[in-house]
Amino acid sequence: MLTAGKRLAVFSIREGKGGSIWVRAGSAFVNKDGSLNVLLDVLPLDGKLHVREAADKKDGLQAAGGRYASEAGLEAGLVGGHS
């Protein structure tokens, strides 16, 4: 349930050769009225974002069947981005 003050994680999920690659795109916070403030560090190439309760890096993503870009041998800032 979304309650005021709750911190959420925002991801861009990219399909890779070995499965899904989860790139942390930013954070979101629940306001008192139930609305969200979303703070993005990157923009998704496909325009899609996934928001879920913030969890420990390993527990939250492995349970969801994904992995971080850095675990796939890629830097999160370089996946689909420009330098």
Secondary structure, DSSP 8 states (H G I E B T S, - for coil): ---TT-EEEEEEEEEETTEEEEEEEEEEEE-TTS-EEEEESS--SSS--EEEE---HHHHHHHTT--BGGGGTS-TTTTT---
